Amino acid sequence: MPASKQIAIYPGSFDPITNGHLDLIRRAANILDHVVVATLRHDTKHPLFTTEERMEMISQATSDLPNVSVDSFDGLLVDYAQERGARLILRGIRAVSDYEYELQMALMNRQLSKELETLFIPASEQYSYLSSRIVKEVSRLGGDVSALVPAPVSARLSAKHSSL
Ligand code: PNS
């Protein structure tokens, strides 16, 4: 990828990817040269899905977007971004309550690397209440999440919960 291209990293747990994440990826891909959706490998939050499963679901959901790629990372996000030649970190903001944590991360990342800028993208209103955590809880309790996640994710959630 030439250095002049605007590459952005969209990092997260994506356990699993939701329609809210997907909306943000589509909107970002519309204005940036390349978006790398990067899922955290050793997540202390004990993800329901393995890194490979999370990456597969993201790849399936973004297969129609030629300037979006999927990867995983470990260690510091700033080191990974530098490795990928990215100068932008994308994060979605759903509500004011997200802002405090997101600001803390953005400022810490800036402290670690002056080269990187964090771009906050407001979530679309219809997804402002959505999170992977709430989707997993509803699905685990037998609720219908098919309007909230891509179809293959919904199927995998049902399969995962019926096998637990
Ligand atoms: O979807 P999440 O769980 O809110 O994503 C959090 C994530 C993966 C972006 C954050 O935990 C992260 O960047 N982890 C990598 C470790 C790191 O660089 N920490 C210092 C920055 S605060």
Residues whose N, C-alpha, C, O or C-beta is under 5 A from the ligand:
A	BS01	PNS	P11 G12 S13 F14 L40 G75 L76 L77 V78 M105 M108
